Structure formats: C-alpha cells, structure tokens
Amino acid sequence: MHKNDKDRYIEVQKNRIDLYFKYNLKEYHSITINNVDKNPMGDYFISGYINNDKKYKFEALMSSLDHFQFNGDMSYNPQIFGKLFKNEDHKDELTPNDIIKKENLNKKHYEAKPPLFWGF
C-alpha cells in the first residue's frame, strides 16, 4: 500500500511540474525524473531534466508551505535552464495552482498527499 501511495504522489507531482513547464518555458517537450527524496525537515525534492537533455536539470521542492504540492519552487542553473523561461521576471509566471484554476482542471489529477512512510 505504501509503495502505491508513494508512486501516486510522485506521478501527481510530476504532472504539476509538467504543467508548470508547459506554461512557463519556451521549447518544452518532455520531463524525465531521475531522483525523489525526502529531507530530514520533511520536504520532498524531485530531481530531473527536460527535453532529454541532462544539461537542463532542475530540482523541484514540495514543502509544507504548499501542502506538499509542487507550486513553482525549484532550483536550476540560471545560465542554462534559466534561459528557457518565457518571462525574465518570475513574478509573471503562472504557478500550478494558478494554471489549474485558470484552465478549470480537475484537482484530483493534480493533488496528492505524500505517503506517511517514505522509502518503501
């Protein structure tokens, strides 16, 4: 049961990250996830890259501030990945929550609770 909860949570967060990239990046085609971790503070991190090119790597954060749902917080190399953003000023970006509301998407497909136990 825990494995299914973990897989569902990762898949839903991947969908949120994909949605964010589709709306905020130029020339975005695909996402590849290569690592998912939970830190001792309870935050979750998904690492990966886009467009089948490992130079476009990122690390997305899911924290308690956003109910453990990805909502645009991420780290990346600004000289490489940062050039892909449509807007230089990140305040003009749409977050996954903004996109879900704007497009009237079904929240069930874009929200999942993290599993109680991590690492199974």
Contact map, one row per residue, 1 for C-alpha under 8 A:
111110000000000000000000000000000000000000000000000000000000000000000000000000000000000000000000000000000000000000000000
111111000000000000000000000000000000000000000000000000000000000000000000000000000000000000000000000000000000000000111101
111111100000000000000000000000000000000000000000000000000000000000000000000000000000000000000000000000000000000000000001
111111110000000000000000000000000000000000000000000000000000000000000000000000000000000000000000000000000000000000000000
111111111000000000000000000000000000000000000000000000000000000000000000000000000000000000000000000000000000000001100000
011111111100000000000000000000000000000000000000000000000000000000000000000000000000000000000000000000000000000001100100
001111111110000000000000000000000000000000000000000000000000000000000000000000000000000000000000000000000000000000000000
000111111111000000000000000000000000000000000000000000000000000000000000000000000000000000000000000000000000000100000000
000011111111100000000000000000000000000000000000000000000000000000000000000000000000000000000000000000000000000111100000
000001111111110000000000000000000001000000000000000000000000000000000000000000000000000000000000000000000000000000000000
000000111111111000000000000000000000000000000000000000000000000000000000000000000000000000000000000000000000000000000000
000000011111111100000000000000000000000000000000000000000000000000000000000000000000000000000000000000000000111100000000
000000001111111110000000000000000000000000000000000000000000000000001100000000000000000000000000000000000000011100000000
000000000111111111000000000000001000000000000000000000000000000000000000000000000000000000000000000000000000000000000000
000000000011111111100000000000000000000000000000000000000000000000000000000000000000000000000000000000000000010000000000
000000000001111111110000000000000000000000000000000000000000000000000110000000000000000000000001000000000000010000000000
000000000000111111111000000000000000000000000000000000000001000000000111000000000000000000000001000000000000000000000000
000000000000011111111100000001100000000000000000000000000000000000000000000000000000000000000000000000000000000000000000
000000000000001111111110000000000000000000000000000000000000000000000000000000000000000000000001001000000000000000000000
000000000000000111111111000000000000000000000000000000000000000000000001000000000000000000000111001000000000000000000000
000000000000000011111111100100000000000000000000000000000000000000000000000000000000000000000000000000000000000000000000
000000000000000001111111100110000000000000000000000000000000000000000000000000000000000000000000000000000000000000000000
000000000000000000111111100000000000000000000000000000000000000000000000000000000000000000000100000000000000000000000000
000000000000000000011111110000000000000000000000000000000000000000000000000000000000111000001100000000000000000000000000
000000000000000000001111111100000000000000000000000000000000000000000000000000000001110000000000000000000000000000000000
000000000000000000000001111100000000000000000000000000000000000000000000000000000001110000000000000000000000000000000000
000000000000000000000000111110000000000000000000000000000000000000000000000000000001000000000000000000000000000000000000
000000000000000000001100111111000000000000000000011000000000000000000000000000000000000000000000000000000000000000000000
000000000000000000000100001111100000000000000000011000000000000000000000000000000000000000000000000000000000000000000000
000000000000000001000000000111110000000000000000011100000000000000000000000000000000000000000000000000000000000000000000
000000000000000001000000000011111000000000000001111100000000000000000000000000000000000000000000000000000000000000000000
000000000000000000000000000001111100000000000001111100000000000000000000000000000000000000000000000000000000000000000000
000000000000010000000000000000111111000000000111100000000000000000000000000000000000000000000000000000000000000000000000
000000000000000000000000000000011111000000000111100000000000000000000000000000000000000000000000000000000000000000000000
000000000000000000000000000000001111100000000111000000000000000000000000000000000000000000000000000000000000000000000000
000000000100000000000000000000001111110000011110000000000000000000000000000000000000000000000000000000000000000000000000
000000000000000000000000000000000011111000011100000000000000000000000000000000000000000000000000000000000000000000000000
000000000000000000000000000000000001111101111000000000000000000000000000000000000000000000000000000000000000000000000100
000000000000000000000000000000000000111111111000000000000000000000000000000000000000000000000000000000000000000000000000
000000000000000000000000000000000000011111100000000000000000000000000000000000000000000000000000000000000000000000000000
000000000000000000000000000000000000001111100000000000000000000000000000000000000000000000000000000000000000000000000000
000000000000000000000000000000000000011111110000000000000000001100000000000000000000000000000000000000000000000000000000
000000000000000000000000000000000000011111111000000000000000111100010000000000000000000000000000000000000000000000000000
000000000000000000000000000000000001111001111100000000000000111000010000000000000000000000000000000000000000000000000000
000000000000000000000000000000000001111000111110000000000011110000000000000000000000000000000000000000000000000000000000
000000000000000000000000000000001111100000011111000000000011100000000000000000000000000000000000000000000000000000000000
000000000000000000000000000000001111000000001111100000001111000000000000000000000000000000000000000000000000000000000000
000000000000000000000000000000111110000000000111110000001110000000000000000000000000000000000000000000000000000000000000
000000000000000000000000000000111100000000000011111111111100000000000000000000000000000000000000000000000000000000000000
000000000000000000000000000111110000000000000001111111011000000000000000000000000000000000000000000000000000000000000000
000000000000000000000000000111110000000000000000111110010000000000000000000000000000000000000000000000000000000000000000
000000000000000000000000000001110000000000000000111111000000000000000000000000000000000000000000000000000000000000000000
000000000000000000000000000000000000000000000000111111111000000000000000000000000000000000000000000000000000000000000000
000000000000000000000000000000000000000000000000110111111000000000000000000000000000000000000000000000000000000000000000
000000000000000000000000000000000000000000000000100011111000000000000000000000011000000000000000000000000000000000000000
000000000000000000000000000000000000000000000000111011111100000000000000000000011000000000000000000000000000000000000000
000000000000000000000000000000000000000000000011110011111110000000000000000110001000000000000000000000000000000000000000
000000000000000000000000000000000000000000000011100000011111000000000000011110001000000000000000000000000000000000000000
000000000000000000000000000000000000000000001111000000001111100000000000011100000000000000000000000000000000000000000000
000000000000000010000000000000000000000000001110000000000111110000000101111000000000000000000000000000000000000000000000
000000000000000000000000000000000000000000111100000000000011111000000101110000000000000000000000000000000000000000000000
000000000000000000000000000000000000000000111000000000000001111101111110100000000000000000000000000000000000000000000000
000000000000000000000000000000000000000001110000000000000000111111111100000000000000000000000000000000000000000000000000
000000000000000000000000000000000000000001100000000000000000011111110000000000000000000000000000000000000000000000000000
000000000000000000000000000000000000000000000000000000000000001111110000000000000000000000000000000000000000000000000000
000000000000000000000000000000000000000000000000000000000000011111111110000000000000000000000000000000000000000000000000
000000000000000000000000000000000000000000000000000000000000011111111000000000000000000000000000000000000000000000000000
000000000000000000000000000000000000000000110000000000000000011111111100000000000000000000000000000000000000000011000000
000000000000100000000000000000000000000000000000000000000000011001111110000000000000000000000000000000000000001100000000
000000000000100110000000000000000000000000000000000000000001111001011111100000000000000000000001000000000000000000000000
000000000000000110000000000000000000000000000000000000000000010001001111100000000000000000000011100000000000000000000000
000000000000000010010000000000000000000000000000000000000001100000000111110000000000000000000011000000000000000000000000
000000000000000000000000000000000000000000000000000000000001110000000111111000000000000000000000000000000000000000000000
000000000000000000000000000000000000000000000000000000000111100000000001111100000000000000000000000000000000000000000000
000000000000000000000000000000000000000000000000000000000111000000000000111110000000000000000000000000000000000000000000
000000000000000000000000000000000000000000000000000000001110000000000000011111001100000000000000000000000000000000000000
000000000000000000000000000000000000000000000000000000001100000000000000001111111100000000000000000000000000000000000000
000000000000000000000000000000000000000000000000000000000000000000000000000111111110000000000000000000000000000000000000
000000000000000000000000000000000000000000000000000000000000000000000000000011111110000000000000000000000000000000000000
000000000000000000000000000000000000000000000000000000110000000000000000000011111111000000000000000000000000000000000000
000000000000000000000000000000000000000000000000000000111100000000000000000111111111100000000000000000000000000000000000
000000000000000000000000000000000000000000000000000000000000000000000000000111111111100000000000000000000000000000000000
000000000000000000000000000000000000000000000000000000000000000000000000000001111111100000000000000000000000000000000000
000000000000000000000000111000000000000000000000000000000000000000000000000000011111110000000000000000000000000000000000
000000000000000000000001110000000000000000000000000000000000000000000000000000001111111100000000000000000000000000000000
000000000000000000000001110000000000000000000000000000000000000000000000000000000001111100000000000000000000000000000000
000000000000000000000001000000000000000000000000000000000000000000000000000000000000111111011000000000000000000000000000
000000000000000000000000000000000000000000000000000000000000000000000000000000000000111111000000000000000000000000000000
000000000000000000000000000000000000000000000000000000000000000000000000000000000000001111111000000000000000000000000000
000000000000000000000000000000000000000000000000000000000000000000000000000000000000001111111000000000000000000000000000
000000000000000000000000000000000000000000000000000000000000000000000000000000000000000011111000000000000000000000000000
000000000000000000000000000000000000000000000000000000000000000000000000000000000000001011111100000000000000000000000000
000000000000000000000001000000000000000000000000000000000000000000000000000000000000001011111110000000000000000000000000
000000000000000000010011000000000000000000000000000000000000000000000000000000000000000000011111111000000000000000000000
000000000000000000010000000000000000000000000000000000000000000000000011000000000000000000001111111000000000000000000000
000000000000000110110000000000000000000000000000000000000000000000000111000000000000000000000111111100000000000000000000
000000000000000000000000000000000000000000000000000000000000000000000010000000000000000000000111111110000000000000000000
000000000000000000000000000000000000000000000000000000000000000000000000000000000000000000000111111111000000000000000000
000000000000000000110000000000000000000000000000000000000000000000000000000000000000000000000111111111100000000000000000
000000000000000000000000000000000000000000000000000000000000000000000000000000000000000000000001111111111110010000000000
000000000000000000000000000000000000000000000000000000000000000000000000000000000000000000000000111111111000000000000000
000000000000000000000000000000000000000000000000000000000000000000000000000000000000000000000000011111111000000000000000
000000000000000000000000000000000000000000000000000000000000000000000000000000000000000000000000001111111000000000000000
000000000000000000000000000000000000000000000000000000000000000000000000000000000000000000000000000111111100000000000000
000000000000000000000000000000000000000000000000000000000000000000000000000000000000000000000000000111111110000000000000
000000000000000000000000000000000000000000000000000000000000000000000000000000000000000000000000000100011111110000000000
000000000000000000000000000000000000000000000000000000000000000000000000000000000000000000000000000100001111111000000000
000000000000000000000000000000000000000000000000000000000000000000000000000000000000000000000000000000000111111100000000
000000000001000000000000000000000000000000000000000000000000000000000000000000000000000000000000000000000111111000000000
000000000001101100000000000000000000000000000000000000000000000000000000000000000000000000000000000100000111111100000000
000000000001100000000000000000000000000000000000000000000000000000001000000000000000000000000000000000000011111110000000
000000011001100000000000000000000000000000000000000000000000000000001000000000000000000000000000000000000001011111000000
000000001000000000000000000000000000000000000000000000000000000000010000000000000000000000000000000000000000001111100000
000011001000000000000000000000000000000000000000000000000000000000010000000000000000000000000000000000000000000111110000
010011001000000000000000000000000000000000000000000000000000000000000000000000000000000000000000000000000000000011111100
010000000000000000000000000000000000000000000000000000000000000000000000000000000000000000000000000000000000000001111100
010000000000000000000000000000000000000000000000000000000000000000000000000000000000000000000000000000000000000000111111
010001000000000000000000000000000000010000000000000000000000000000000000000000000000000000000000000000000000000000111111
000000000000000000000000000000000000000000000000000000000000000000000000000000000000000000000000000000000000000000001111
011000000000000000000000000000000000000000000000000000000000000000000000000000000000000000000000000000000000000000001111
